[in-house]
Amino acid sequence: MTHSLETAFVPADIDCGDWSEIEPLTRELLERPLDTAERLERWLLDRSELESAISEAQANRYIAMTCDTESESKRRAFLQFVEEIEPKYKPIAFELDKRLIASPAVGQLDAKRYEVLVRDARRDVEMFREPNVPIEVELAKLDQQYQEICGAMTCEFAGQTRTLPQMARYLEETDRARREAAWRAIGDRRLQDAGRIDDIFDKMIAHRHQMARNAGYDNFRDYQHDRMRRFDYTPQDCFAFHESVEKLVVPLMRQLDRQRRGELGLDRLRPWDLAVDVKGRDPLRPFEGVDEFVQGTERIFQKMDRDLGAMFAALRKPECLDLDSRKGKAPGGYQYNRDRIRQPFIFMNAAGLHRDLITLLHEGGHAFHSMLCANDALLHYRHYPMEFAEVASMSMELLAHPFLEEFYDRDEANRARRQHLEGVIGILPWIATIDAFQQWLYTNPTHTRQQRTQMWRDLDRRFGHEIDWSGLDAYLDRGWQRQLHLFGVPFYYIEYGIAQIGALQMWVNYRRDAKQAVQKYQQGLALGGSRPLPELWATAGLAFDFGADRMSGLMREVESELTALPG
């Protein structure tokens, strides 16, 4: 089969916000004979083109809404799609999957080429329940409410109204009283809406449990693991990851906390003391404006690899980047691919922090993934498992280390490298916390808010920093509410931990042979989602292994590098 990129099936000017334009194409796909391999392959291409157009219509509406959560028209456009298009297409997608796996020609397809697509279609058919479609609509609406609440959060601080992402820079200041005031201002603002967010989350828990029961599962955890096509690991493997982090990473993180407390000359470390430089130096400020930010990031990618630099340069246009922080913009950052034109879009809330540089490097990695597999004719293979997608992004954070002088002088660059590696050590326990929290939430779906709070406190004792929370219980107890994945994409978080193990392997490989490591990185990404997860990792030169032995070796590498870096 040739991997041609075009078919004549979907009109170029189709409006996928109008079901009357989609419906005739779905009817044709439902009725077309699939009795030969040639016909089945053409059908797959035409289906891919239609689903690319539908996906892009949703992407455009989501991007518009998150860029401007205060726009009623953009909110309505997104909701219209969620309420009218998705519920109508999902049952049809289920019927199309059934047609695929029931086709007498499916066994005649190239086994290697179609292995993953057919395997995934079988799983989707097993998981689909029509009563769950309206529940998913309600969940999308609840998540939108959460996004709107968070997007509207601002603080009055230092005489100005600031977004919460903009407030983060004050947590790095050397004036401890000012840091505390900023931290409390952020926390107080979040607490104003904590009850509303609890209400939203309670409804989400109930809806998700019902979805699981509709599909014959005892709990949403098991249902979601299967629905997310986790063929290569289980919830038990997640528990093993938690234990490895608890034994091998948490002690190292808390050792760094004790060092921080000593260097700051404090008798106790408080939550507003985690981001400030221990030597009292001014916070790292890599850039002032977005143009400077983008130009410097492009130079980093250019020095890392000429092809990566060229790909990033191709994104330097308004339709591909929205990076500044402003009121009414949704929180967080993401890369979203427009599947029909095959063009990535990067969204973030830049406030002039080093963290912003890490975010753009990260989302740039996702964009490279989209661009490197863009020539695959099948939409299914232009999407890929999150456990590999996050390797693509996290690797860029680490491989950028030798080139940070594009933003800093030598001493600042070393500070940034140390800060990032310490951040890697800190994020793994947070990932374990969030995943363990979800494992408990959804296997105990009738829990009370008080029980939820107690579990969150228990997990902080198990995985948290060595800091003093006395007098701050209200802030600690709702700390989970800032993690947007809990709301919009449940159980999508352990992937970051698994992928961090892959990214650290990539970093080790790069330090030994930079050219070969980048070459394998691109080879792995070019496969998209066309092969099983362990094979994607292997093509990129990585072992799909996040057990204790692998974790131990990587932590030794990180600790060794931290020892070598100036303070």
C-alpha positions as CSV (number, residue, x, y, z in Angstrom):
1,M,0.0,0.0,0.0
2,T,1.3,3.4,-0.9
3,H,1.2,6.0,1.9
4,S,-0.4,8.7,-0.2
5,L,-1.5,11.8,1.8
6,E,-4.6,12.7,-0.2
7,T,-7.9,11.2,-1.1
8,A,-10.8,12.7,-2.9
9,F,-13.3,11.5,-0.3
10,V,-13.7,14.6,2.0
11,P,-14.4,18.0,0.4
12,A,-11.7,20.5,1.1
13,D,-14.2,23.0,2.4
14,I,-16.2,20.7,4.6
15,D,-17.6,22.3,7.8
16,C,-17.3,19.6,10.5
17,G,-19.3,21.7,12.9
18,D,-22.3,20.9,10.7
19,W,-23.5,17.3,11.1
20,S,-25.4,17.4,7.8
21,E,-22.0,17.7,6.0
22,I,-20.5,14.8,7.9
23,E,-23.4,12.4,7.9
24,P,-23.4,11.4,4.1
25,L,-19.7,10.5,4.3
26,T,-20.3,8.3,7.3
27,R,-23.2,6.6,5.6
28,E,-20.9,5.8,2.6
29,L,-18.3,4.4,4.9
30,L,-20.9,2.2,6.6
31,E,-22.2,0.8,3.4
32,R,-19.1,0.4,1.2
33,P,-18.1,-3.3,0.5
34,L,-14.9,-4.3,2.3
35,D,-14.5,-7.7,0.7
36,T,-10.9,-7.3,-0.6
37,A,-7.7,-6.0,0.9
38,E,-7.5,-3.3,-1.7
39,R,-11.0,-2.0,-0.9
40,L,-10.4,-2.2,2.9
41,E,-7.1,-0.2,2.6
42,R,-8.8,2.5,0.5
43,W,-11.7,2.5,3.1
44,L,-9.1,3.0,5.9
45,L,-7.6,5.9,4.1
46,D,-10.9,7.6,3.5
47,R,-12.0,7.0,7.0
48,S,-8.7,8.5,8.2
49,E,-9.3,11.6,6.0
50,L,-12.7,12.1,7.5
51,E,-11.6,11.7,11.1
52,S,-8.7,14.0,10.4
53,A,-11.1,16.7,9.4
54,I,-13.4,16.1,12.4
55,S,-10.4,16.1,14.7
56,E,-9.1,19.3,13.3
57,A,-12.5,21.0,13.7
58,Q,-12.4,20.1,17.4
59,A,-8.8,21.2,17.8
60,N,-9.5,24.6,16.3
61,R,-12.5,25.1,18.6
62,Y,-10.5,23.9,21.7
63,I,-7.5,26.2,20.8
64,A,-9.8,29.2,20.3
65,M,-11.6,28.6,23.6
66,T,-8.4,28.1,25.7
67,C,-6.8,31.1,24.2
68,D,-9.8,33.2,25.2
69,T,-11.9,31.6,28.0
70,E,-13.9,34.9,28.3
71,S,-15.3,34.7,24.8
72,E,-18.9,33.5,24.9
73,S,-18.9,32.8,21.1
74,K,-15.8,30.6,21.4
75,R,-17.2,28.8,24.4
76,R,-20.4,28.2,22.5
77,A,-18.6,26.9,19.4
78,F,-16.6,24.4,21.5
79,L,-19.7,23.3,23.4
80,Q,-21.7,22.9,20.2
81,F,-19.1,20.5,18.8
82,V,-18.9,18.6,22.1
83,E,-22.7,18.3,22.4
84,E,-23.7,17.8,18.8
85,I,-20.8,16.4,16.7
86,E,-18.9,14.1,19.1
87,P,-22.0,12.2,20.4
88,K,-23.2,11.5,16.9
89,Y,-19.9,10.4,15.5
90,K,-18.7,8.1,18.4
91,P,-21.4,5.5,17.8
92,I,-20.6,5.5,14.1
93,A,-16.9,5.1,14.9
94,F,-17.8,2.1,16.9
95,E,-19.7,0.7,13.9
96,L,-16.8,1.4,11.6
97,D,-14.4,-0.4,14.0
98,K,-16.8,-3.4,14.0
99,R,-16.8,-3.3,10.2
100,L,-13.0,-3.3,10.1
101,I,-12.5,-6.3,12.4
102,A,-15.4,-8.2,10.8
103,S,-14.1,-7.7,7.3
104,P,-13.2,-11.0,5.5
105,A,-10.2,-9.1,4.1
106,V,-8.7,-8.0,7.5
107,G,-6.5,-11.2,7.6
108,Q,-5.1,-10.3,4.1
109,L,-3.7,-7.0,5.3
110,D,0.0,-6.6,5.8
111,A,0.3,-8.0,9.3
112,K,3.1,-5.6,10.5
113,R,1.6,-2.5,9.0
114,Y,-1.9,-3.0,10.4
115,E,-1.1,-4.9,13.7
116,V,-1.5,-2.0,16.0
117,L,-4.5,-0.5,14.2
118,V,-6.5,-3.7,14.2
119,R,-5.5,-4.5,17.8
120,D,-6.6,-1.1,18.9
121,A,-9.9,-1.3,17.0
122,R,-10.7,-4.6,18.7
123,R,-10.1,-3.0,22.1
124,D,-12.2,0.0,21.2
125,V,-15.1,-2.3,20.1
126,E,-14.8,-4.2,23.4
127,M,-14.9,-1.0,25.4
128,F,-17.6,1.0,23.6
129,R,-21.0,1.4,25.3
130,E,-23.5,3.8,23.8
131,P,-24.9,5.0,27.2
132,N,-21.4,6.3,27.9
133,V,-21.6,8.8,25.1
134,P,-23.8,11.3,26.8
135,I,-21.8,10.9,30.0
136,E,-18.7,11.8,28.2
137,V,-20.4,15.0,26.9
138,E,-21.3,15.9,30.5
139,L,-17.7,15.2,31.6
140,A,-16.4,17.5,28.8
141,K,-18.7,20.3,30.0
142,L,-17.6,19.8,33.6
143,D,-14.0,20.0,32.5
144,Q,-14.7,23.2,30.6
145,Q,-16.2,24.7,33.8
146,Y,-13.0,23.8,35.7
147,Q,-10.9,25.5,32.9
148,E,-13.1,28.6,33.1
149,I,-12.8,28.8,36.8
150,C,-9.0,28.4,36.7
151,G,-8.6,30.8,33.7
152,A,-10.4,33.5,35.6
153,M,-8.2,33.3,38.7
154,T,-6.1,36.5,39.3
155,C,-4.4,38.1,42.2
156,E,-3.9,41.7,43.3
157,F,-0.2,41.8,44.1
158,A,2.4,44.6,44.1
159,G,-0.3,47.0,42.9
160,Q,-1.3,45.1,39.8
161,T,-3.8,42.4,38.8
162,R,-1.8,39.3,37.8
163,T,-2.7,35.8,36.6
164,L,-1.6,32.8,38.7
165,P,1.1,31.8,36.2
166,Q,2.5,35.4,36.4
167,M,2.5,35.2,40.2
168,A,5.0,32.2,40.0
169,R,7.9,34.5,39.4
170,Y,7.5,36.0,42.9
171,L,8.1,32.6,44.5
172,E,11.7,32.8,43.2
173,E,12.5,36.2,44.8
174,T,15.1,36.4,47.6
175,D,12.9,38.4,49.9
176,R,11.3,35.6,52.0
177,A,8.4,37.7,53.3
178,R,7.6,38.7,49.7
179,R,7.7,35.0,48.7
180,E,5.4,34.1,51.5
181,A,3.0,36.8,50.6
182,A,2.9,35.7,47.0
183,W,2.5,32.1,47.9
184,R,-0.4,32.9,50.3
185,A,-2.0,35.2,47.7
186,I,-2.0,32.3,45.2
187,G,-3.3,29.8,47.8
188,D,-6.0,32.2,49.0
189,R,-7.2,32.8,45.4
190,R,-7.4,29.1,44.8
191,L,-9.3,28.5,48.1
192,Q,-12.0,31.0,46.9
193,D,-13.1,28.5,44.3
194,A,-12.1,25.3,46.1
195,G,-15.7,24.4,46.9
196,R,-16.9,24.9,43.3
197,I,-14.0,22.7,42.1
198,D,-14.9,20.0,44.7
199,D,-18.4,20.1,43.4
200,I,-17.2,19.6,39.8
201,F,-14.9,16.8,40.8
202,D,-17.5,14.9,42.9
203,K,-19.7,14.9,39.8
204,M,-16.8,13.6,37.6
205,I,-16.1,10.8,40.0
206,A,-19.7,9.7,39.9
207,H,-20.0,9.9,36.1
208,R,-16.8,8.0,35.6
209,H,-17.9,5.2,38.0
210,Q,-21.1,4.9,36.0
211,M,-19.2,4.6,32.8
212,A,-17.2,1.8,34.2
213,R,-20.3,0.0,35.5
214,N,-21.9,0.4,32.1
215,A,-19.0,-1.4,30.5
216,G,-19.1,-4.2,33.1
217,Y,-16.2,-3.1,35.2
218,D,-16.1,-2.9,39.0
219,N,-14.3,0.4,39.0
220,F,-13.2,3.2,36.7
221,R,-9.5,2.5,37.3
222,D,-9.6,-0.9,35.6
223,Y,-11.9,0.4,32.9
224,Q,-9.7,3.4,32.1
225,H,-6.5,1.4,31.9
226,D,-8.1,-0.9,29.3
227,R,-9.7,2.0,27.5
228,M,-6.3,3.8,27.3
229,R,-5.0,0.7,25.5
230,R,-2.3,-0.1,28.1
231,F,-1.4,-3.4,26.6
232,D,2.2,-3.3,27.9
233,Y,1.7,-2.6,31.6
234,T,-0.9,-2.9,34.4
235,P,-2.0,-1.1,37.5
236,Q,0.3,-3.4,39.4
237,D,3.2,-2.1,37.4
238,C,2.1,1.4,38.5
239,F,2.3,0.3,42.1
240,A,5.8,-1.0,41.5
241,F,6.7,2.4,40.0
242,H,5.3,4.1,43.2
243,E,7.5,1.8,45.4
244,S,10.6,2.4,43.3
245,V,10.1,6.2,43.6
246,E,9.4,5.9,47.3
247,K,12.6,3.9,47.9
248,L,15.0,5.5,45.4
249,V,13.9,9.0,44.6
250,V,12.1,10.4,47.7
251,P,15.2,10.0,49.9
252,L,17.3,11.9,47.3
253,M,14.7,14.6,47.1
254,R,14.5,15.0,50.8
255,Q,18.3,15.0,51.1
256,L,18.3,18.0,48.7
257,D,15.5,19.6,50.8
258,R,17.8,19.3,53.9
259,Q,20.7,20.8,52.0
260,R,18.4,23.7,50.8
261,R,17.3,24.4,54.4
262,G,20.9,24.5,55.6
263,E,22.1,26.7,52.8
264,L,19.2,29.1,53.3
265,G,20.0,29.2,57.1
266,L,16.5,28.1,58.1
267,D,15.3,26.1,61.0
268,R,12.4,24.8,58.9
269,L,11.7,24.7,55.2
270,R,8.3,26.1,54.2
271,P,6.5,25.7,50.9
272,W,7.5,29.2,49.7
273,D,11.2,28.2,50.1
274,L,11.4,25.6,47.3
275,A,12.0,27.8,44.3
276,V,14.3,30.5,45.6
277,D,18.0,30.3,44.8
278,V,19.8,29.0,47.9
279,K,22.7,31.4,47.4
280,G,20.5,34.5,47.4
281,R,21.1,35.2,43.7
282,D,18.4,36.8,41.7
283,P,15.9,34.4,40.0
284,L,16.8,33.1,36.5
285,R,15.1,35.3,34.0
286,P,15.9,33.9,30.6
287,F,13.9,36.4,28.5
288,E,11.8,39.6,28.7
289,G,9.5,39.2,25.7
290,V,8.1,36.4,23.6
291,D,10.1,37.2,20.5
292,E,13.4,36.9,22.4
293,F,12.1,33.7,24.0
294,V,11.3,32.1,20.6
295,Q,14.5,33.2,18.9
296,G,16.6,31.8,21.7
297,T,14.8,28.5,21.8
298,E,15.2,28.2,18.0
299,R,19.0,28.6,18.5
300,I,19.0,25.8,21.1
301,F,17.3,23.4,18.7
302,Q,19.5,24.5,15.8
303,K,22.7,23.6,17.9
304,M,21.1,20.4,19.1
305,D,20.4,19.3,15.6
306,R,20.0,21.2,12.3
307,D,16.8,19.3,11.3
308,L,15.2,20.0,14.7
309,G,16.1,23.6,14.4
310,A,14.5,23.8,11.0
311,M,11.3,22.2,12.2
312,F,11.0,24.7,15.1
313,A,11.7,27.6,12.7
314,A,8.7,26.4,10.7
315,L,6.5,27.0,13.7
316,R,7.4,30.6,14.1
317,K,4.0,32.1,13.1
318,P,0.9,33.1,15.0
319,E,-1.2,30.2,13.8
320,C,1.3,27.8,15.5
321,L,2.3,29.6,18.7
322,D,0.4,31.4,21.5
323,L,2.9,31.7,24.4
324,D,2.2,34.8,26.5
325,S,0.2,34.8,29.8
326,R,-2.9,37.0,30.0
327,K,-6.2,37.3,31.8
328,G,-8.8,35.0,30.4
329,K,-6.4,32.5,29.0
330,A,-6.7,28.9,30.2
331,P,-3.9,27.6,32.5
332,G,-1.2,25.2,31.6
333,G,0.5,24.4,28.3
334,Y,-0.1,21.9,25.5
335,Q,0.7,21.0,21.9
336,Y,-2.3,20.2,19.8
337,N,-1.9,19.0,16.2
338,R,-4.4,20.1,13.5
339,D,-4.7,16.7,11.9
340,R,-5.8,17.6,8.4
341,I,-3.3,20.3,7.7
342,R,-0.8,18.4,9.8
343,Q,0.4,21.5,11.6
344,P,1.2,21.7,15.4
345,F,0.0,24.4,17.7
346,I,1.8,25.2,21.0
347,F,0.0,26.9,23.8
348,M,1.5,28.1,27.1
349,N,1.5,30.9,29.7
350,A,5.0,32.5,29.5
351,A,5.9,34.8,32.4
352,G,9.7,35.2,31.9
353,L,10.6,32.2,34.1
354,H,13.1,29.4,33.5
355,R,10.2,27.1,33.8
356,D,8.8,28.7,30.7
357,L,11.9,27.7,28.7
358,I,11.5,24.1,29.9
359,T,7.8,24.2,28.8
360,L,8.6,25.4,25.3
361,L,11.4,22.8,24.9
362,H,8.9,20.2,26.1
363,E,6.1,21.3,23.8
364,G,8.6,21.6,21.0
365,G,9.4,17.9,21.4
366,H,5.7,17.1,21.0
367,A,5.6,19.3,17.9
368,F,8.6,17.4,16.5
369,H,6.7,14.1,17.1
370,S,3.7,15.4,15.1
371,M,5.9,16.7,12.3
372,L,8.2,13.6,12.0
373,C,5.3,11.2,11.6
374,A,3.1,13.6,9.6
375,N,3.6,11.6,6.3
376,D,1.9,8.5,7.6
377,A,-1.4,8.3,5.6
378,L,-3.3,6.9,8.6
379,L,-4.5,9.2,11.3
380,H,-4.3,6.4,13.8
381,Y,-0.5,6.2,13.4
382,R,-0.1,10.0,13.5
383,H,-1.3,9.7,17.1
384,Y,0.9,7.7,19.5
385,P,1.0,6.3,23.1
386,M,1.5,9.0,25.7
387,E,4.2,6.9,27.3
388,F,6.3,7.6,24.2
389,A,4.9,11.0,23.4
390,E,6.2,12.3,26.7
391,V,9.6,10.8,26.0
392,A,9.7,13.0,22.9
393,S,9.1,16.1,24.9
394,M,11.0,15.4,28.1
395,S,14.1,14.4,26.2
396,M,14.2,17.9,24.7
397,E,14.4,19.4,28.2
398,L,17.5,17.3,29.0
399,L,19.2,17.4,25.6
400,A,19.1,21.2,25.7
401,H,21.5,21.3,28.7
402,P,24.7,22.0,26.7
403,F,23.1,25.0,25.0
404,L,21.5,26.9,27.8
405,E,24.1,29.7,27.3
406,E,21.8,30.9,24.5
407,F,19.8,32.4,27.4
408,Y,22.3,32.6,30.3
409,D,26.0,33.2,31.1
410,R,28.0,30.2,32.2
411,D,27.2,30.4,35.9
412,E,23.5,30.9,35.2
413,A,23.5,28.0,32.8
414,N,24.9,25.8,35.4
415,R,22.3,27.0,37.9
416,A,19.6,26.2,35.3
417,R,21.0,22.7,34.7
418,R,21.1,22.0,38.4
419,Q,17.6,23.4,38.8
420,H,16.3,21.2,36.1
421,L,17.9,18.0,37.4
422,E,16.6,18.7,40.9
423,G,13.2,19.3,39.3
424,V,13.4,15.8,37.7
425,I,14.1,14.4,41.1
426,G,11.2,16.4,42.5
427,I,8.6,15.6,39.7
428,L,8.9,11.8,40.0
429,P,7.4,11.7,43.6
430,W,4.7,14.2,42.5
431,I,3.8,11.9,39.6
432,A,3.7,8.9,42.0
433,T,1.5,11.0,44.3
434,I,-1.0,11.9,41.5
435,D,-1.2,8.4,40.2
436,A,-1.5,6.8,43.6
437,F,-4.3,9.4,44.4
438,Q,-6.2,8.4,41.2
439,Q,-5.8,4.7,41.9
440,W,-7.4,5.3,45.3
441,L,-10.1,7.8,44.1
442,Y,-11.5,5.5,41.5
443,T,-11.3,2.2,43.4
444,N,-13.1,4.0,46.3
445,P,-15.7,6.0,44.3
446,T,-18.1,6.6,47.2
447,H,-15.4,8.2,49.3
448,T,-16.3,11.4,51.3
449,R,-14.4,14.7,50.9
450,Q,-12.9,14.2,54.3
451,Q,-11.6,10.8,53.3
452,R,-10.2,12.3,50.1
453,T,-8.4,14.9,52.1
454,Q,-7.0,12.3,54.5
455,M,-5.7,10.2,51.5
456,W,-4.0,13.3,50.1
457,R,-2.3,14.0,53.4
458,D,-1.1,10.4,53.6
459,L,0.4,10.6,50.1
460,D,2.2,13.8,51.0
461,R,3.8,12.1,54.0
462,R,4.8,9.2,51.7
463,F,6.1,11.2,48.7
464,G,6.2,14.8,49.7
465,H,9.0,17.3,50.2
466,E,10.6,17.6,53.7
467,I,8.9,20.8,54.5
468,D,6.8,22.2,57.4
469,W,3.1,22.6,56.6
470,S,2.1,23.7,60.1
471,G,-0.7,26.3,60.0
472,L,-1.2,25.7,56.3
473,D,-3.5,22.7,56.3
474,A,-6.2,24.4,54.2
475,Y,-3.7,25.0,51.4
476,L,-2.2,21.5,51.6
477,D,-5.5,19.8,51.6
478,R,-6.6,21.3,48.2
479,G,-3.2,21.1,46.6
480,W,-4.5,18.4,44.2
481,Q,-7.0,20.8,42.6
482,R,-4.2,22.6,40.6
483,Q,-3.4,19.4,38.7
484,L,-5.6,19.8,35.6
485,H,-5.0,16.1,34.5
486,L,-7.2,14.9,37.3
487,F,-10.1,16.7,35.8
488,G,-9.8,16.5,32.0
489,V,-7.7,13.4,31.4
490,P,-8.0,10.9,34.3
491,F,-5.2,8.5,34.7
492,Y,-3.1,10.4,32.1
493,Y,-0.2,11.2,34.5
494,I,1.8,8.0,35.2
495,E,2.9,8.4,31.5
496,Y,5.0,11.3,32.6
497,G,6.8,9.1,35.1
498,I,7.4,6.3,32.7
499,A,8.5,8.7,30.0
500,Q,10.9,10.5,32.4
501,I,12.7,7.2,32.7
502,G,12.9,7.0,28.9
503,A,14.1,10.7,28.7
504,L,16.8,10.1,31.3
505,Q,17.9,7.1,29.2
506,M,18.0,9.4,26.1
507,W,20.0,11.9,28.1
508,V,22.6,9.3,29.1
509,N,22.8,8.1,25.5
510,Y,23.2,11.7,24.3
511,R,26.1,12.3,26.7
512,R,27.9,9.2,25.2
513,D,27.1,9.8,21.5
514,A,25.1,12.9,20.8
515,K,24.7,12.4,17.0
516,Q,23.5,8.8,17.3
517,A,21.1,9.6,20.2
518,V,19.4,12.4,18.2
519,Q,19.3,10.1,15.1
520,K,17.6,7.4,17.1
521,Y,15.3,9.9,18.7
522,Q,14.1,11.0,15.3
523,Q,13.8,7.4,14.0
524,G,11.6,6.5,16.9
525,L,9.4,9.5,16.6
526,A,8.9,9.0,12.8
527,L,7.1,5.7,13.6
528,G,4.3,7.7,15.3
529,G,2.0,5.1,16.8
530,S,2.5,2.4,14.2
531,R,4.3,-0.1,16.4
532,P,3.7,-1.5,19.9
533,L,5.1,0.6,22.7
534,P,8.2,-1.4,23.6
535,E,9.2,-1.3,19.9
536,L,8.8,2.4,19.7
537,W,11.2,2.8,22.7
538,A,13.7,0.3,21.3
539,T,13.8,2.1,17.9
540,A,14.7,5.3,19.9
541,G,17.5,3.4,21.6
542,L,15.6,2.9,24.9
543,A,14.5,0.0,27.1
544,F,10.9,0.0,28.1
545,D,11.7,-0.7,31.7
546,F,10.8,1.4,34.7
547,G,11.6,-1.1,37.5
548,A,13.8,-0.5,40.5
549,D,17.1,-1.6,38.8
550,R,16.6,0.9,35.9
551,M,15.5,3.6,38.3
552,S,18.5,3.0,40.6
553,G,21.0,3.3,37.7
554,L,19.5,6.5,36.4
555,M,19.3,8.2,39.8
556,R,23.0,7.4,40.2
557,E,23.7,9.3,36.9
558,V,21.6,12.3,38.0
559,E,23.2,12.4,41.4
560,S,26.7,12.2,39.9
561,E,25.9,15.1,37.5
562,L,24.6,17.2,40.4
563,T,27.8,16.5,42.4
564,A,29.8,17.7,39.4
565,L,27.8,20.8,38.8
566,P,28.7,24.0,40.6
567,G,26.2,25.0,43.3
